[in-house]
């Protein structure tokens, strides 16, 4: 029997496994490939990842921009993580790894038993579901139509991007439409995301920020290839494709006999799709909560960890961000341009309060108020309409 069994071997699961082990808990990670690689590209703000070692970073461009109706310099450093370096740092040698797939969990007074698809059973005091959107042991994947962020991208040699991108600049959003690629999807908005990813490469990605259901990958692929072709880079399109589908309106998992963590807990920022930085920052407080409460009972440990993840202030901020998500989903392309121009004109502290701080109700409210007052009347009308769910 282990103290903590973490189902899922992504960065969030391994971060929690590391911190649980350092807190004196006998910890195991269960997944089909517990030490396998992570195919996604993880990016975010350096001030959120500053505690990571240098080996965990693939790129830290000297400039970050957003292009709406104008080009704006973003006053925060953006980084792309090196998955191999991050993995080497997170995978604690004392964590037991178990290869397999969890199928069912049974919870009793003294802990839980997880049954694998091959019939093997593993006993643990606390079971953590860190399986991402699959939520293998905490309710299953979302059902019905959900708001999604979708994207299609390719990695290309940085020296070959020509006039499409500056290889020294991270462009988080370029809202200028892809030439001749709207097609049957009408005016559904998307933007181009262009960032250096290290090793002499750039990621060029066409992204739909928030749509229900998500904009199909086929549409985004068409727009991406149109951008590449217009820049004389059509030959780069066949490179390995990266596809993204992130549900933005996952219900936070605040209760239950199994502890959800990472994406499975609903930690995805409703308006940006990011979750990794929050998971990494929460790993140590959650591990501490488990270690302190486990002597009372496994159930007490799970409840303590859930309160740590979803404090009343964090839940309130999540609700405000869900309001922001509704606003984004309902805006036409011309209003999105004006909205993001107003947002990225705000001081760095205002931007950070909304994008990064998950439990500052006053700061989040102040940031939303500042953007509302800085927006033109057409955008304000959409923001007000979104106040009705």
C-alpha positions in Angstrom: 0.0 0.0 0.0 1.2 3.5 -0.8 0.3 6.8 0.8 -0.5 8.6 -2.4 -1.2 7.0 -5.8 -1.2 9.5 -8.7 -3.1 8.4 -11.8 -1.6 10.3 -14.7 2.0 11.1 -15.7 1.9 14.6 -17.1 3.8 17.5 -15.6 1.1 18.2 -13.1 1.0 14.6 -11.8 4.8 14.4 -11.6 5.0 17.8 -9.8 2.6 16.6 -7.2 4.4 13.2 -6.9 7.7 15.0 -6.3 6.3 17.2 -3.6 4.5 14.4 -1.9 7.7 12.4 -1.8 9.6 15.4 -0.4 6.8 15.7 2.3 7.6 12.1 3.5 4.8 10.3 1.7 5.3 7.0 0.0 4.2 8.0 -3.5 3.5 6.1 -6.8 2.7 7.3 -10.3 0.4 5.1 -12.5 0.1 5.5 -16.2 0.5 3.6 -19.5 3.9 5.2 -19.9 4.8 6.8 -16.5 8.2 8.1 -17.8 7.1 8.8 -21.3 7.6 12.1 -23.2 5.0 14.9 -23.3 4.1 15.9 -26.9 2.4 19.3 -26.1 4.3 22.6 -26.2 4.0 24.4 -22.9 4.4 28.1 -22.7 3.7 30.8 -20.2 5.0 33.8 -18.3 8.4 33.7 -16.8 7.3 35.2 -13.6 5.0 32.1 -13.1 7.8 29.7 -13.8 10.8 31.5 -12.2 11.2 28.7 -9.7 12.1 26.2 -12.4 15.8 25.4 -13.2 17.4 26.8 -16.3 17.3 23.3 -17.9 13.5 23.4 -17.9 13.4 26.3 -20.4 13.7 25.9 -24.1 13.3 29.6 -25.1 12.9 33.0 -23.4 12.5 35.5 -26.3 13.8 39.0 -25.6 10.5 40.5 -26.8 6.8 39.6 -26.6 4.1 41.2 -28.8 0.4 41.1 -29.6 -1.0 42.3 -33.0 -4.6 43.5 -33.0 -5.3 46.7 -35.0 -1.8 47.8 -33.9 1.3 46.0 -32.6 1.8 46.2 -28.9 4.8 45.2 -26.7 3.7 43.0 -23.8 5.6 44.0 -20.6 6.1 40.5 -19.3 8.6 37.9 -20.5 7.1 34.8 -22.2 8.9 31.4 -22.1 8.5 28.0 -23.7 9.4 25.0 -21.6 11.8 22.3 -22.5 9.8 19.1 -21.9 12.8 16.8 -21.5 14.5 19.2 -19.1 11.3 19.7 -17.1 10.7 15.9 -17.0 14.2 15.2 -15.7 13.7 17.8 -12.9 10.2 16.6 -11.9 10.7 12.8 -11.9 11.8 12.1 -8.4 13.9 8.9 -8.1 12.1 7.8 -5.0 8.7 7.8 -6.7 7.5 4.3 -7.6 6.3 4.0 -11.2 3.6 1.6 -12.2 2.8 0.8 -15.9 -0.9 0.3 -16.5 -4.3 1.9 -17.0 -6.7 2.6 -14.2 -10.2 1.3 -14.7 -12.0 1.7 -11.4 -11.5 2.9 -7.9 -13.2 1.7 -4.7 -12.9 4.0 -1.7 -13.3 2.8 2.0 -12.7 4.2 5.4 -9.0 3.3 5.3 -8.2 4.3 1.8 -8.9 3.2 -1.7 -8.1 0.4 -4.2 -7.6 1.1 -7.8 -8.3 -1.8 -10.3 -6.3 -1.7 -13.5 -7.5 -3.0 -16.9 -5.2 -6.0 -16.5 -6.9 -7.0 -13.2 -4.0 -5.8 -11.0 -5.1 -3.9 -7.8 -3.2 -1.2 -6.0 -4.1 0.0 -2.6 -3.5 3.6 -1.5 -4.5 5.9 1.3 -5.1 8.8 -1.1 -5.8 8.4 -4.9 -5.2 11.4 -7.1 -6.7 11.7 -10.6 -4.2 13.7 -12.6 -5.3 12.1 -15.9 -6.2 15.4 -17.6 -9.5 16.0 -19.4 -10.2 12.2 -19.3 -10.8 12.4 -15.6 -10.3 8.7 -15.5 -11.4 8.3 -11.8 -13.2 11.6 -11.1 -16.2 11.7 -13.3 -15.1 11.1 -16.8 -14.6 13.5 -19.7 -17.0 16.4 -20.3 -20.3 15.5 -21.9 -22.2 17.5 -24.5 -21.1 20.7 -26.2 -18.3 22.6 -24.5 -16.4 25.7 -25.1 -13.0 24.7 -26.5 -9.7 26.3 -27.6 -8.4 24.5 -30.7 -5.2 25.0 -32.7 -3.1 23.5 -35.4 0.6 24.3 -35.7 3.9 23.2 -37.2 7.5 23.6 -36.1 9.7 25.1 -38.7 13.3 26.1 -38.9 13.7 29.6 -37.4 15.9 30.7 -40.2 13.3 29.9 -42.8 10.3 32.0 -41.4 11.2 34.9 -43.6 8.7 37.8 -43.4 6.1 35.8 -41.5 7.8 36.1 -38.1 10.8 37.5 -36.2 12.7 34.5 -34.8 13.6 36.6 -31.7 10.0 37.6 -30.8 7.1 35.7 -29.3 3.9 36.9 -30.9 1.2 35.6 -28.7 -1.7 36.8 -31.0 -1.7 38.1 -34.5 -5.4 38.8 -35.2 -4.8 39.8 -38.8 -6.9 37.2 -40.8 -5.3 34.5 -42.8 -5.6 35.4 -46.5 -8.5 33.7 -48.3 -9.1 31.0 -45.7 -12.4 31.8 -44.0 -14.3 29.2 -46.2 -17.4 27.6 -44.9 -16.8 28.6 -41.3 -17.8 32.2 -42.1 -16.3 34.8 -39.8 -15.2 32.5 -37.0 -12.2 34.3 -35.5 -8.7 32.8 -35.1 -5.2 34.2 -34.7 -1.7 33.2 -35.4 0.6 32.3 -32.5 4.3 32.4 -33.3 7.0 31.6 -30.7 10.6 30.4 -30.6 10.7 26.9 -29.1 14.5 26.4 -28.9 16.7 24.1 -30.9 16.6 26.6 -33.8 12.9 26.2 -34.4 9.7 28.2 -34.2 6.1 27.1 -33.6 3.7 28.7 -36.1 0.1 27.9 -34.9 -3.4 29.0 -35.9 -5.5 29.2 -32.8 -9.2 29.6 -32.1 -9.4 31.1 -28.7 -12.8 30.1 -27.5 -15.7 28.6 -29.4 -18.6 26.2 -28.6 -18.0 23.7 -30.1 -14.3 24.3 -30.9 -13.4 25.4 -34.4 -12.5 22.3 -36.4 -8.9 21.5 -36.9 -9.5 21.2 -40.7 -10.5 25.0 -40.7 -7.4 26.0 -38.7 -5.1 23.9 -40.9 -6.5 25.6 -44.0 -5.8 29.0 -42.4 -2.3 28.0 -41.3 -1.3 26.8 -44.7 -2.7 30.0 -46.2 -0.5 32.1 -44.0 2.5 30.0 -44.8 1.8 30.1 -48.6 1.2 33.9 -48.5 4.7 34.3 -46.9 6.3 32.0 -49.5 6.6 29.2 -47.0 4.2 26.6 -48.5 7.0 24.0 -48.5 7.1 24.1 -44.7 3.5 23.0 -44.2 4.1 19.3 -44.4 6.3 19.3 -41.2 5.0 17.5 -38.2 1.7 18.9 -37.1 0.8 19.8 -33.6 -3.0 19.8 -32.7 -4.5 21.3 -29.6 -8.0 20.9 -28.1 -8.5 22.4 -24.6 -11.9 22.5 -22.9 -12.2 25.9 -21.3 -15.4 25.4 -19.2 -14.5 22.3 -17.1 -16.4 22.3 -13.9 -14.0 22.6 -10.9 -13.7 19.4 -8.9 -14.1 20.6 -5.3 -15.5 17.4 -3.7 -15.3 13.7 -4.1 -13.6 10.7 -2.6 -10.8 10.9 -5.2 -8.6 14.0 -5.3 -8.5 15.6 -8.8 -5.5 17.6 -9.7 -4.3 19.6 -12.7 -6.6 19.8 -15.6 -8.8 17.1 -14.0 -9.4 19.5 -11.1 -10.6 22.2 -13.5 -7.5 24.3 -13.2 -7.6 25.4 -16.9 -7.8 29.2 -17.0 -11.2 29.7 -18.7 -10.1 32.6 -20.8 -6.6 31.5 -21.9 -6.5 27.7 -21.8 -3.4 27.6 -19.6 -3.1 25.4 -16.5 0.4 24.1 -16.0 1.8 27.1 -14.0 -1.1 26.9 -11.6 -0.6 23.1 -11.2 3.2 23.6 -10.5 2.6 26.3 -7.9 -0.1 24.3 -6.2 1.8 21.0 -6.0 3.7 21.8 -2.7 0.7 23.3 -0.8 -1.4 20.3 -1.8 1.3 17.8 -0.8 1.6 19.6 2.5 -2.1 19.5 3.1 -2.2 15.7 2.4 0.8 15.0 4.7 -0.6 17.0 7.6 -4.2 15.6 7.4 -3.4 12.0 6.5 -2.7 11.0 10.2 -6.4 11.8 10.9 -7.8 9.8 8.0 -7.5 9.4 4.2 -10.8 11.3 3.8 -9.5 14.2 5.8 -6.4 14.3 3.6 -8.5 14.5 0.5 -10.8 17.2 1.9 -7.8 19.3 3.1 -6.2 19.1 -0.4 -9.4 20.0 -2.1 -9.8 23.1 0.1 -6.2 24.0 -0.8 -6.9 23.8 -4.5 -10.3 25.5 -4.4 -10.3 28.1 -1.7 -13.3 30.4 -1.7 -11.3 33.2 -3.3 -9.9 30.9 -6.0 -13.4 29.7 -6.8 -14.7 33.2 -7.0 -11.9 34.3 -9.3 -12.7 31.2 -11.5 -16.3 32.4 -11.7 -15.1 35.9 -12.8 -12.9 34.3 -15.5 -15.9 32.2 -16.7 -17.7 35.5 -17.3 -14.7 36.6 -19.3 -14.9 33.4 -21.3 -18.6 34.1 -22.2 -17.6 37.5 -23.3 -14.9 36.3 -25.6 -17.0 33.5 -27.1 -19.8 36.0 -28.1 -17.6 38.7 -29.6 -17.3 39.2 -33.4 -13.8 39.4 -34.8 -13.7 43.2 -35.0 -14.7 43.5 -31.3 -12.0 40.9 -30.3 -9.4 43.1 -31.9 -10.6 46.1 -29.9 -10.9 44.1 -26.7 -7.4 42.8 -26.8 -6.0 46.1 -27.8 -7.6 47.6 -24.6 -6.4 44.6 -22.5 -2.7 44.7 -23.6 -2.6 48.5 -23.2 -3.0 47.9 -19.4 0.0 48.0 -17.0 1.8 44.7 -16.4 0.3 44.3 -12.9 -3.3 44.6 -14.3 -2.6 42.0 -17.0 -1.0 39.7 -14.4 -3.9 40.0 -12.0 -6.3 38.6 -14.6 -4.0 36.2 -16.4 -2.0 34.6 -13.6 -3.3 35.2 -10.0 -6.0 32.7 -9.3 -7.1 33.8 -5.8 -7.1 37.6 -5.9 -10.7 38.6 -6.2 -10.1 42.3 -5.8 -7.3 42.4 -8.3 -9.2 40.3 -10.9 -12.3 42.6 -10.5 -10.1 45.7 -10.8 -8.5 44.4 -14.0 -11.8 43.6 -15.6 -13.1 47.0 -14.7 -10.1 48.7 -16.1 -10.4 46.9 -19.5 -14.2 47.7 -19.6 -13.5 51.4 -19.2 -10.7 51.3 -21.8 -12.8 49.5 -24.4 -14.9 51.2 -27.0 -18.8 51.2 -26.6 -19.2 48.3 -29.1 -17.1 46.1 -26.9 -18.7 47.3 -23.7 -22.1 46.2 -25.0 -20.8 42.7 -25.6 -19.2 42.6 -22.1 -22.5 43.7 -20.5 -24.5 41.1 -22.5 -22.2 38.4 -21.2 -23.2 39.1 -17.6 -26.4 37.1 -18.4 -25.3 33.4 -18.5 
